[in-house]
Amino acid sequence: MDRLINTVRPYAWGSLTALPELLGQEPTGEPQAELWMGAHPGDPSRADRGEGPRRLDELIAADPEGELGAATVARFGPTLPFLFKILTAGIPLSIQAHPTIAQARAGFAAENALGVPLDAPERSYRDANHKPEMVCALGAFEGLCGFRRPAEAAGLMAGLAVPGLAPLIDLLAVEDEAEALRGTLAAILTMDGKAAEETVRETAEALARTDPAGDYGPYARIAEDFPEDRGLIAALLLNHFRLRAGEALYLDAGVPHAYLAGACVELQANSDNVLRAGLTPKHIDLPELLKVLVFEACAPELLHPRPVDGTAGEELYPVPIDEFRLSRFVLDGRDREIDGRAPQILLCTEGTARLTAADGTTLDLARGRSAFLPATGAPTRLSGTATTLFRSTVTV
């Protein structure tokens, strides 16, 4: 068992206080957006096995089957298939979508052939993997997910009575749903000149006049942080959702989304590929974005955990993918046992937990702390007072 030393990513949208509070640290005064737990080369966790901290990706590369197990390597290759995060949003994240694995491989190869550096701001593909993901709320959490029906989006725009939105409302009236959504989003993201600036400004002003408790409330809050961003109008094309603690949401490739506020754990395939559509100063690759997005209306479907047969106390969030598997335990002083056939990361978010390996070795996890368990095949006993212990692993 390895206690993980993890890196915080200080993206500008991060909360100033939520992550320090979870980790029991003093705020730095700077945004702290994501805590990465895993072996992605962008910011791998480190583990100390008696010779000083070493990168988890290097430990796995040195002995893939010893760390991941033969079944995981045979199924997914010699790298940890998932990336686990704590995410805290102080202001909205960019509207974004992620590619399929075929799109990621093609895009990564194409940018490599062009010689685009991996850390270049105009780079769209930073690896050759897809990035399906799920979020599980640690408290009140809200965001945008999936396209609205064109008629619903048109109704929202019409209700703002902004003259510059009229051409977009007309585009949303196109009979073919996919063409209506594609054409409208492309038109929003290619708006230019003084007329476009005026439309965005008038939209922000109109949203500021709406009832904060009504349908426009989430979009009005976006306007406070991004009053000059075209993504403000693009956001009106998307559904709003709210999660309570313990509720989750799964997002497949091509689904547009943006997280607005709150803290969650996020589990995803081991990738950092993001195609953006607004609410950001970062690069927007419109042609590639339009290739990746799935232009169909879909309402967010909330996930609730359900008991796992054969593992007492474990509740699973079911998703249609094997590269990651998220479950949680509520210990409350009761011992539990988990098998060791696959690699896993355990994260304690409430209370304390003790992990006991088959050889009697123990490791204590306080709130906000995590551990990597290699695929030894031997079970691990869980004990302590943790009211929430998350388990991220794979299905093999």
N, C-alpha and C positions, 0 to 999 in steps of 0.2 A: 504494500500500500504506500502511496506517495502523497504526502501533503503538497498541494500545488501552490506555487508562487505565480500569481497571475498579473497581467498587465491591464491597466486602465487606459482606455482610449478617450482623450479629452475633446471629442467633437463639440462644435459650437452649440449644438442643440441640447447637450446634456444638462441634467439637473445639477445645481450647485451643491445640493445637500443630500439627496436621496441615497446615492451610493456610499458616501462617507458614513451616513447614519447606519446603513446596513453592515458596513465593515467595522463599525466602532472606531472611526477615525475622525479627526477634526477636518472640516471643509477647508479646501485650499484657496477658495475664492474664485477658482476656475471651474468651468463645466466639466463634469465627469460623466461620460455618456454610456460607455460599455466596459464591462469586465469580461475579458476573453478567457475561456477555459478550454484548452484543447491543444492541438498540434498543427494549427494552420501556420505556415511559415511567416505570415505577416506579423504575428505576435504570439508565438507559442508559449504555453505555460512552461514552467521549469520545476524540476523535481530534484531533491537532494537525497542521494543514496549513500551518503557518507564521504563523498569526494567533492563536495561543493555542488551548487545548483547546476543542472544540465538541462538543455532544451528538450522538451518532450518529443518533438519531432525527430531529434537526433537519437534519442534513446530507442524510439520505435524503428528508425531506419537501421540501427545496429543489430536489432533482433526482432524482425516483424512478427514472426510466429510466437516468440516468447512473450511479447507484449500484447499482441492482438488475438492470438489463437489461430490455429490452422484454418478453422472454418471461416473466420472473418477475412483472413488474407485471401483465401480461395474465392470468396464471394465478392469482396470489395477492393482487393489489392492491398499492398503493404503500407497503407497510411490509415490513420484514424478517420473513419468515414464521416464523423460529425464534428461540429463546433458548437459549444455550449456558451451562453452568455448571460450576464445580467445586464439589462438595458434600462436606463432611466432617462426619460424625456422631459426637459424643462420647457422647450418650445417644439413646434412640429418638426419632424424629420421631413426630408424630401419625399415627394411623390415618386414612387419607384416601382420597378418590376424586375424579375430575375429570369434568366434564360433556361431553356431545356438543356439537357446535357449535350445534345447534338449542336445546338446553337452556340453553347459555350466552347466546345472544342473547335468549331469552325471559326468563331470570333477570335479566340485566343491565338490560333495558328495564323490568322490573317494579320493581326496586329504585330505578332512576332516577325512575320515576313516583311512587314513594313519598317521594322526596327524601332517601334514605339517602346520606350523604356517602361518597365513594369510600374514604376512610381510616377509616370507622367500624368499630369492632371487631365489630359484629354483621353487617357486610356479607358476603355469600357470593360475589357476583359482582363482580369488580373490572375486568372487561373483557368483551367480547362474543365471545370466542374459546374454542375447546376447547383441551384440554391433554393430548393423547397425549404420552407421554414414553418415553425409554429411558435406562438407566444402564449405564455401562461401568466396571468396577472398576479402580482404580489399584493395588490390593493386595487383601488379604482384606476382603471386604465382605459383610454379611449383612442380611437383612430379612424381612419378611412380604409375601406376595403372593397374592391370590386366595383364595376360600373353599375350605375343606376340604369333603369330603363330610360331610353331617350326621352320619352314623354315626361317622366318625372324630373329629369334634369332640365328640360325645357321649361317646365312649370316653375322650378326654383329660380331660373334666370329671369323669367317673365315677371315674377313677383318683385324683383328688385327695381323694375322700371328704369333700367339703364339703356339709353338708346343704342349705345355701341354693342350691346349684346344681341340685338335683333338679328344680325346675319348668322350668329351661332344658333339661335333658336330655330331659324329656317333650316340650317343644316341638320339639326336634330329631328326634323320632320321627315327626312328621307326615309322611305319605306323599309329598306333593308337595314336592320338593326346594326350590324357590324359596320356597314358603310357610314351610317349616321354617326356612330361613336368615333370611328377612325377619322372621318372628315372633320368632325368638330374639334377633336383633340389636336389634329395637325394644324387646323386654322388658329387655334389658341396659341400654340407654341411657335407659330411663325408670324404672329401679330408684330407689327413694327411701326416705328414713327410716332409722331405726336398724337395721332388719333388713338393708337393702341395704348399709349401712356394715359391718355384721358379716360379711356374705357376702364382700365385697371383701377385708376384712382377713383372714378365714380362708383365702381363696384365695391371698393373698400368702404367708401363713405356710405353707400346704401346699406351695406351689411352692418355698419356701426349704428344705424338707426333702428335695427330690428330688435325684437324681443330676445334677450340673451337666453331665455329658457325655452325658446321655440325652435323650430326646425333649422333656422339660420344660425343658431347660437354657436355651434362648432366652427362654422365658416367665418363668423364674425371674429372669433378668437384668433383664427389663422390670419385674418386681415390685420390684426393688431401687430403681429410680428412680421408680416410680409405684405405691406400695403402697396408695394410697387412691383410685385412679382406676378407674372402671367399665370404661374401655378395656382394663384388664388382662384382664378376662373376655372382652371382645370379641376380643382378640388370639387367644384359643384357637380361634376360628372360622377362622383364617387359616393358610395354609401357610407354613412357614419355608423360606428358601433361603439358600445361600451361593454367592458368586462368588469366583473367583480372578482375579488380574490379567489383564486382557484379555478376560474373559468379560462378557457383557452380558445385559440383560433389557429387553423391550419391554412397556409397559403401555398398553392402550387405554382409552378412556373407560369409566367405571363399574366398573373393577377396584379393589377395596380393597387398600391396601398401606401399609407403614410401613418405613422404613429404620432399622436398629438400630445399626449400627456400621461404621466404615470410611470410605474416601475413594473417590470416583468422579467421572467426568465425567457430566453429565446433559445431554441434548439433548431439547428439547421444542418444541411449537408455542408461539408468542409469546403466552403467557397466564400469569396468576397466579391462576386460579380454583381454589379448594380447598374441598371439603366434608369436614368432619372428623367422626371417629367415636370419639374418645377419645385418651388419652395426651397431653392438652394442657389448659392452662387457658383456651384460646381458645374462641370461640363455636362451639357445635354446633347446626346448623340441621337437626334431625332430619327434619322433613317433606321438605325439599329433598334431604337425603342419601338418603332412601328412594326418591325419584324417580330419582336419578342412578345408584345402585348397580345392577349387574347381578347378580341373585341366582342364580348357578349355580356349581357347583364347577368349579374349573380349576386344574391344577397349573402352577407356573411353568415356562416353556420357555426354557432358557438359549440364548443366541446366541453363535456363534463367527464370527470374521471369515473371509471367503473372498476369494481374489484377484479383482481387477477386470480384465476383458478390456480390453486397449487402454491401460491405464495401469500401467506397470511399478512394482512395489513397493507398490501401493495395495491394502489389504484392506478390504472393505466389510462393515458389519453390516446385513444386509437387514431392512427393516421394511415393513409394508404401508401406507405413507403417503409422500406426495411433499413435504410441507412441511418435512421435515428429512431429512438423509442424513448418516450418520456413517461415516467411514472413518479408517484410520490408515496411517502410513508408518513404516517402519524404514529410516533412511538409511544409517547405518554408513559414511559417507564416499562413498556412491554418489549421483550426481545423479539427480534425478527431475523430471518435468515434469507440471504440472496445467493443465487448460484454464481459461479465464477467462470462460466464458459465463454463469455464475451468481454471485451474491454468496456469499462464504464467509468463515469465520473459522477461522484456523489457531491451534492451541494446542500448545506444546511442553511435555511433561511429563517427559522424560528427555533429557539431553544438550543440544546446541545445534543450531540450524538457521539457515541463511541463505536468504532469499528474494531472487530476482533477477528483476526485471520485464523486459518486452521491451525497454524503453529503457535497460537496464543499471543502473537504480536498485536498491540492495540494502537489505535490512532484516534484522538479526540478532535471533533469538529465543532467549533463555536459558530455562532451566527455569522453568515457571510463567508465561511471557509469551505474549501472543497478538497477532494482527494481523487486521485486516479488509481483504479484497481486494474492491474493487468489481467489478462485471461489465463489464470493459472489452472482453472478447472475446479478449484476447491471453493467451498462456500465461505461467505463472510457473515458474521453475526452482527446485527445492529442492535444497539441498546441506548438508553438515555432518555432525555425528556424532550427531544425534538418534536415539535408539533408540525413541522414541515421539513422533510428531507427529500429532495428531488434526486432521482436516479436517471441518468442519461446513458443509453447504451445502444446496441444494434439488435436487429432480429436476424438470426442465422438458423 
